[in-house]
Amino acid sequence: MPRIWAGSARALYVGAGLDLSPHLNVATTIAVSLRQPFELRTWAKSEAWSPWRSDVVSVIPSETLHHLKSRGPMAFLYLDPLTDRRRSLSRAELLRGREQLQLAGPRISLDNAFIAFGLRPQRPKDARIARVVREIEHRPEAFARLQDAAALACLSPSRFRARFDAELGLPFRRYRLWRRMAAVMRKVAAGGSLTEAAHAAGFSSSAHLSSTFKRMFGLTASNLLALGVAIEVADDDLTFACDHPSQTVLEDAHAA
């Protein structure tokens, strides 16, 4: 049975490779074949689609339009843009992490999957941006206007936009969309319908959620749930990382 672990900032899918259409991921993703190799190609505006390449593990950078085909079981690790993006992985680390997931088998979980790749949350550099990220986590339906988030960070909208992009490597609205998807998964895990989950996460309708979900993951949320996927809500260290910035970060924030 396919499974999803939805953390506060990270996520993990383990199950069939699925028939995914080309999609634009928000979070950096580690694609891991648990058996036979998968096929992957990526899109670049200057070069169009790259040639198909066969692999068993690959890092797909955030905001990358890609197309992946797999005939066997897969794991997808969705990294936290705030606390994971400073950690690059070598080929040896990727292969070692894949081996650890294969050995874990049914004992796999969100925490041990990330530990397998040596990914431990790093504390944010900018306390102002961390404050906004923490609030988005608590209220994913809020902050429809960037100005409201900028005000919470005590920054002008233009300065906030630049600092947010520098800290997370993503535009504010894209990150907020990623967190709203996590809210959808948690609502469904608690027994809510997709319509209820869509409204709770700030989408105008379940159709709006469906089209957005497909652009981000390559299939609709309803098609995913039709597979009988089990969703588990898991804790991770986002809140700790955001609530305990280093003294240097605090001093920098106050100085600014």
C-alpha positions as CSV (number, residue, x, y, z in Angstrom):
1,M,0.0,0.0,0.0
2,P,1.4,3.4,-0.9
3,R,2.1,5.7,2.1
4,I,2.6,9.4,2.6
5,W,4.2,10.9,5.7
6,A,3.3,14.6,5.9
7,G,5.6,16.5,8.3
8,S,5.3,20.1,9.2
9,A,8.0,21.0,6.6
10,R,9.1,17.7,4.9
11,A,7.2,14.9,3.3
12,L,7.8,11.4,2.1
13,Y,6.0,9.1,-0.4
14,V,6.7,5.4,-0.6
15,G,4.8,3.2,-3.1
16,A,4.3,2.5,-6.7
17,G,6.0,4.8,-9.2
18,L,2.6,5.9,-10.6
19,D,1.9,7.3,-14.0
20,L,2.9,10.9,-13.4
21,S,2.6,13.6,-16.0
22,P,5.3,16.3,-16.3
23,H,5.1,18.6,-13.2
24,L,6.9,21.5,-11.5
25,N,8.0,20.6,-8.0
26,V,8.2,23.3,-5.3
27,A,10.4,21.5,-2.9
28,T,13.7,19.9,-3.9
29,T,13.0,16.2,-4.3
30,I,15.1,13.1,-3.9
31,A,13.7,10.4,-6.2
32,V,14.7,6.9,-5.2
33,S,14.1,3.7,-7.0
34,L,13.6,0.9,-4.5
35,R,14.1,-1.7,-7.2
36,Q,14.7,-1.2,-10.9
37,P,15.9,2.1,-12.4
38,F,13.5,4.9,-13.4
39,E,13.6,7.2,-16.4
40,L,13.9,11.0,-15.9
41,R,14.1,14.0,-18.2
42,T,14.0,17.7,-17.3
43,W,12.9,20.9,-19.1
44,A,15.1,24.0,-19.6
45,K,13.8,27.0,-21.5
46,S,17.0,27.3,-23.5
47,E,17.2,23.6,-24.5
48,A,13.7,22.2,-24.1
49,W,13.5,18.7,-22.8
50,S,16.7,16.9,-22.0
51,P,17.3,13.4,-23.2
52,W,15.8,10.6,-21.1
53,R,18.3,9.2,-18.7
54,S,18.1,6.1,-16.5
55,D,19.0,6.3,-12.8
56,V,18.3,4.7,-9.4
57,V,18.5,7.9,-7.3
58,S,18.4,11.6,-8.3
59,V,18.0,15.0,-6.8
60,I,15.5,17.1,-8.6
61,P,16.0,20.8,-7.7
62,S,13.1,23.0,-6.7
63,E,11.1,24.7,-9.4
64,T,12.2,22.1,-12.0
65,L,9.7,20.9,-14.7
66,H,10.4,17.2,-15.0
67,H,9.0,14.0,-16.2
68,L,9.7,10.7,-14.4
69,K,8.6,7.2,-15.4
70,S,9.0,4.2,-13.2
71,R,7.9,0.6,-13.4
72,G,8.7,-0.3,-9.8
73,P,8.3,1.0,-6.2
74,M,9.7,4.4,-5.5
75,A,10.4,6.8,-2.6
76,F,10.2,10.5,-3.0
77,L,11.7,12.7,-0.3
78,Y,10.4,16.3,-0.3
79,L,13.0,18.5,1.4
80,D,12.1,21.5,3.6
81,P,13.1,24.6,1.6
82,L,14.1,26.5,4.8
83,T,16.2,24.0,6.7
84,D,17.4,21.5,4.1
85,R,18.5,23.6,1.1
86,R,22.0,24.3,2.4
87,R,23.0,20.6,2.3
88,S,24.2,19.3,-1.0
89,L,24.6,15.5,-1.5
90,S,27.4,13.7,-3.3
91,R,26.7,10.7,-5.5
92,A,28.1,8.4,-2.9
93,E,25.8,9.8,-0.2
94,L,22.8,9.4,-2.5
95,L,23.6,5.7,-3.3
96,R,24.3,5.1,0.4
97,G,21.0,6.6,1.3
98,R,19.1,4.5,-1.2
99,E,20.7,1.4,0.2
100,Q,19.6,2.4,3.7
101,L,16.0,2.8,2.5
102,Q,16.1,-0.6,0.8
103,L,17.4,-2.2,4.0
104,A,14.7,-0.4,6.1
105,G,11.9,-2.0,4.1
106,P,8.5,-1.7,5.9
107,R,10.3,0.0,8.9
108,I,10.8,3.1,6.8
109,S,9.6,6.4,8.2
110,L,9.9,10.1,7.6
111,D,12.7,10.6,10.1
112,N,14.9,7.6,9.2
113,A,14.5,8.3,5.5
114,F,16.0,11.7,5.9
115,I,18.6,10.4,8.3
116,A,19.6,7.8,5.7
117,F,20.7,10.7,3.5
118,G,22.4,12.6,6.3
119,L,19.8,15.3,6.2
120,R,19.4,17.1,9.5
121,P,17.5,20.4,9.7
122,Q,19.8,23.5,9.7
123,R,18.7,26.5,11.7
124,P,17.6,29.5,9.6
125,K,20.0,32.4,9.1
126,D,17.4,35.1,9.2
127,A,15.1,35.2,12.3
128,R,12.7,37.6,10.5
129,I,12.0,35.1,7.7
130,A,11.9,32.2,10.2
131,R,9.1,34.1,12.1
132,V,7.0,34.3,8.9
133,V,7.6,30.6,8.0
134,R,6.5,29.6,11.5
135,E,3.3,31.6,11.1
136,I,2.6,30.1,7.7
137,E,2.9,26.7,9.3
138,H,0.2,27.7,11.9
139,R,-2.0,29.5,9.4
140,P,-1.4,28.2,5.9
141,E,-4.6,29.8,4.6
142,A,-3.4,33.2,5.7
143,F,-1.0,35.7,4.0
144,A,-2.7,35.9,0.6
145,R,-1.0,39.2,0.3
146,L,2.8,39.4,0.4
147,Q,2.5,42.8,2.2
148,D,1.0,41.0,5.3
149,A,4.0,38.7,5.5
150,A,6.4,41.6,5.0
151,A,4.8,43.5,7.9
152,L,5.2,40.5,10.2
153,A,8.9,40.4,9.3
154,C,9.1,44.2,9.8
155,L,10.4,44.6,6.3
156,S,9.3,46.5,3.2
157,P,7.6,44.3,0.6
158,S,10.5,44.5,-1.8
159,R,13.1,43.8,0.9
160,F,11.0,40.9,2.3
161,R,10.7,39.4,-1.2
162,A,14.5,39.5,-1.7
163,R,15.3,38.2,1.8
164,F,12.7,35.4,1.5
165,D,14.1,34.3,-1.9
166,A,17.6,34.3,-0.5
167,E,16.7,32.3,2.6
168,L,14.6,29.6,0.9
169,G,15.5,29.7,-2.7
170,L,11.8,30.1,-3.6
171,P,9.4,33.0,-4.1
172,F,7.1,33.6,-1.1
173,R,3.9,32.6,-2.9
174,R,5.4,29.3,-4.1
175,Y,6.5,28.4,-0.6
176,R,3.1,29.3,0.9
177,L,1.5,27.0,-1.7
178,W,3.8,24.2,-0.7
179,R,2.7,24.6,3.0
180,R,-1.0,24.7,2.0
181,M,-0.5,21.3,0.3
182,A,0.8,19.9,3.6
183,A,-2.4,21.3,5.3
184,V,-4.5,19.4,2.8
185,M,-2.8,16.1,3.5
186,R,-3.3,16.6,7.3
187,K,-6.9,17.4,6.9
188,V,-7.5,14.3,4.8
189,A,-5.5,12.2,7.2
190,A,-7.9,13.4,10.0
191,G,-10.9,12.2,8.0
192,G,-11.8,15.3,6.1
193,S,-13.0,15.3,2.5
194,L,-10.9,17.0,-0.3
195,T,-13.5,19.8,-0.4
196,E,-13.1,20.4,3.3
197,A,-9.3,20.2,3.0
198,A,-9.3,22.6,0.1
199,H,-11.3,25.2,2.0
200,A,-9.2,24.7,5.2
201,A,-6.0,25.4,3.2
202,G,-7.3,28.5,1.5
203,F,-8.2,27.1,-1.9
204,S,-11.3,28.5,-3.6
205,S,-12.7,25.1,-4.4
206,S,-11.8,21.4,-4.7
207,A,-11.3,21.9,-8.4
208,H,-8.8,24.7,-7.7
209,L,-6.9,22.3,-5.4
210,S,-7.1,19.5,-7.9
211,S,-5.5,21.5,-10.8
212,T,-2.8,22.9,-8.5
213,F,-2.0,19.5,-7.0
214,K,-1.6,18.0,-10.5
215,R,0.8,20.8,-11.6
216,M,2.9,20.2,-8.5
217,F,2.9,16.4,-8.2
218,G,1.9,15.0,-11.6
219,L,-1.5,13.6,-10.7
220,T,-4.7,14.9,-9.0
221,A,-5.3,14.5,-5.3
222,S,-8.4,12.4,-6.0
223,N,-6.4,10.0,-8.2
224,L,-3.8,9.7,-5.5
225,L,-6.4,8.9,-2.8
226,A,-8.1,6.4,-5.1
227,L,-5.0,4.3,-4.9
228,G,-5.8,3.7,-1.2
229,V,-2.8,5.7,0.0
230,A,-2.3,5.8,3.7
231,I,-1.4,9.3,5.1
232,E,0.4,9.6,8.3
233,V,1.0,13.0,10.0
234,A,4.6,13.2,11.3
235,D,6.5,15.7,13.4
236,D,9.7,17.2,12.3
237,D,12.0,19.9,13.5
238,L,10.7,23.0,11.7
239,T,9.2,24.6,14.8
240,F,12.3,24.0,16.8
241,A,14.6,25.3,14.1
242,C,12.5,28.5,13.7
243,D,12.0,29.0,17.5
244,H,15.7,28.7,18.3
245,P,17.7,30.8,15.9
246,S,21.3,31.3,16.9
247,Q,22.3,34.4,18.9
248,T,24.2,35.7,15.8
249,V,21.0,35.5,13.8
250,L,19.0,37.4,16.4
251,E,21.7,40.1,16.6
252,D,21.7,40.4,12.9
253,A,17.9,40.7,12.8
254,H,17.9,43.4,15.5
255,A,20.7,45.3,13.8
256,A,18.7,45.4,10.6
